Amino acid sequence: MVMIAGYDHFVQLAESLQWDETDLDLGPDRDAWTRLAPDEAATVRRLVAGFAVAEASVAGQLGSYQAAALDDTMQAAFRAQARDEARHARFFDLVAAQVLGVPGGTPADRLDLLRPEVSSELVDLFEHRLPSTARRLADDHTGLTGAVGLYHMVIEGVVLLAGQHAMLQALDRLSVPLPGVRRGTELVLRDERWHIGFGSRVVQSAELGGEEADALLEQGETAAKVWGVLITPDAIALAVKQHRRRLKAAGIKFW
């Protein structure tokens, strides 16, 4: 087994990948939105709604992870990730407000309008299971590995990664391009890759037992389905395959 890079590597990587969501020009996307076919617009809107719910939730949960960090470099990596997640939430809110035209004076107002368009399974995962895990971690720091397994390996490594690929595929099929949305999604995906690598490093150091490893695999297989019909069966199968490969690379064995 090859040891994944140390935590300081991820802190440095995060610094090199910074971007500003306000630099993206969404004007062409706003003009193009009205020319999309209804089914095209519906698919993109539902994916944006899912990301709005997901990113708003994950951005608020990393404080517990920082507090439970085993050393300063791990804490710095969690802090860098929290900065990324907050930017992702702002980006998808900008898309909702400026491209989709979702009304509301605040991101929370727009989120209230978008949430009903998301599957109850996705809402439960991001607005109930993840916050509950973060609260338990705040009370008991020994649960860090399991919390990272849910957040980084399952939520980011399976759910968000599958959703981002589905978004890029949907954008590729549009009759009228949305270049700003596409560029922003690509940048979000770039951030998520180092987050997953960081989480894999945390899990790799923990030497999980068989039951814990099986639970992580099962969670990934279940979580891949929370997007509903927005993710094809083939895409779900690929996400689970990548999840298993990622766990194996982190030194987790399945019996």
N, C-alpha and C positions, 0 to 999 in steps of 0.2 A: 504494500500500500504506500502511495506517495502522499506525503503530508501537504495539504493545501496551504497556501501562503499564510503568514502571520497576520494579525489584526492590523498592524501598522500599514501593511500593504493596501488594505481596503480603505483606510483613511486617506492615504496618498492618492489612490485611484479616484475616490470620491471628489477630492479637490480638483483633479484634472478634468472632471466630467461636468462641471457646473454649467448650468444654462439658466436663462431667464425667460419664463413663460410669456412675459409682456413683450419680448422681442419678436415673437412670432406674429406674422401678419395674417390675421383671420378675415380681413376684408374680402379677398376673393372667395373664401369659403362661404361667407354670409351671402354674397351675390349668387353663388352656385346653388346654395341650399334650396332656393325656391324653384329651381329647374330640375331637381331630382324627381324621379318617379316616386309615387307614394310608398311603394314597398321598399325602395332603396332608403328613403328617409326614415322609415319606421325601423329598419334594422339598425342603422347608425344611431338613431335616437335611443333605442333600447340598450345598445352597448354603452353609449355615453352615460345613460342613467345608471347602469351597473357600476361603471367606473366612478361615477360621482359618489354613490353610496360607499363603495369599497375604499376609495382613497380618503374620503372624509373620516372614515372610521380608523383606518390604519395610522393616519397621521397623528391621531390623538392617543395612541396606545404605547408609544415607545418609551415614555418616561419610566414606567415600571421596569423595562428592560435595562435602561441605563443604570437605574439604582441597583439592579441585581448583577451588573457586570463584574467579572472576576478580576479585572485589572483596568488600568487607565486606558490602554490602547483599545480594549474591547468597548469600554464606555465611549471613547471617542468615535468608534465606528458606528455604534448605535446613534450617537448624536448626529453624525453626518447623514445617516439614513433618515432620521427624523426630519432633517432639513429637506431631503429629497422628497419625502412623502408629502410634506406640506406643499411643496411646489407642484407635485402631481395633482393634489386636490384643487389647487388654484387653477391649474391648466384646464381640467375638465369642467370646472365651474365657468371659466371663460368661454369654453366651447358651448356649454349649455346656454349661457346668457347671450353671447355675441353671434353665434352661428345658428343654433336651434331656436333662439328667440324665447327661451323659457323666462317668464316674467318673475319678478320678485326683487325686493330691495336688498336682500342679503343672500349669501350662499345657502344659509339654512332654509330660507323661503323657497329657493329653487329646488333644494333637495327634497323638501316636503312634496313638491309637485312631481318630482321624478321617481320617488320611492315606489309609488304604486305600479310603476311600469316594470319593476324588477321582481324576479321570482322570490317567493317567501323564503326559499332555501338560501338564496344569496343574502337576503337581509338578515336572516338568523345567524349565518356564519359571521358576517361582518359586524353586526350591531348587537349581537348577544354572545355568541361563543367566544369571539376574540376579546371583547371587553371583559368578559368573565374570567378568561385566562389571565389577562393582564392584572385584574384585581387580586387573583390568587397569588400571582407572582409578587405583587407588592407586599403581601403578607408573609410570603415564604419564598425567599430567594433561591432555595434549593430546587425549585421547580423551573429553573431557567432553561434547561435543555428541552424539556417538554414544551415550554412556551415558544422557544425558538423553532422547534419542530413544527408546531401549528402555524406560526406566523411566516417563517422564511421558507420552509420546505413544502408546506401544503398550500397556504394562502398565496404566497408569491410564486413558488415553484410550479404550482399546478393551476390554481384558479386564475390569478392575474396574468400569468404567462399565456395560458390558453386563450383568455379573453383578448389580450393584446394581439396575438396572432390572428384571431378571428376578426378583430377590427381592421387590421392591415389587409386581410383578404377581402373584407367587405368594401373597403376603400378602393382596392384595385379593380373591383367589378362595377364601380359606379359609372353611370353614363356621363357624369360631369365631375371632374376631380375636386377634392377638398385638400389642397396642398398644405395648408396650415395645420389642419387636424392630423394629417398623415405625418408631418414632420414632428409634431409634438408627441404623437404616439410612439414614433421611433425613438425619441429621446427618453421617454418614460421607460420603454423596453430596455434601453441601454443601461439606465439606472438599476432596473430590477435585476439585471444579470449580476451586477456586483453584490447586490443585497443577497441574492440566493447563494453566491459564492461565500459570502461572509457567514450566512447561516449554516452552510455546509461545514465550514471550518469550526464553528461552535459545536455542532453535532459530532463532528469527527473526534473532537477532544474528549467527548463524554463517555465513550465506550458503552453504548446502549446494549441492553440485553435483548433476548429474542422477543419477549412479549412487547417491549417498547418499540422495537423495530417493526414488528407486525402491525402494531397500532398505527404507526406513521404511514405504513403502506396502505392500510385500509382507509385511513382518513383521506389520503390522496385520491384513492379510487372513488370515494363517495363525493369528495369536493369537486372533482372534475365535472360533475353533472349539474352544478348549481346554475349554470348559464342557460339550462333548458335547451330549446331548439336553436338558440343562437350559436351553439357549438355542435358540430356534426359528430356522429359516433366515431368516425375515423380520427377526428381531432382529439376526442376524449381518450381514445386508445393510445394515441401518440403521447399525450400529456402524461398518462399513467406510466407508459414505457420510459419516458424521460425521467419521471419521478423515481422509479425503481433504479434506473441507472445512476442517478444522482446520489441516492442513498448508498448504493454499492460503492461509489467512488469515495464516499465519506467513511468507508470502512464498516458499513452495517451489513451484517450477514443475515440471511433468511433461512430458516430451517423448516 
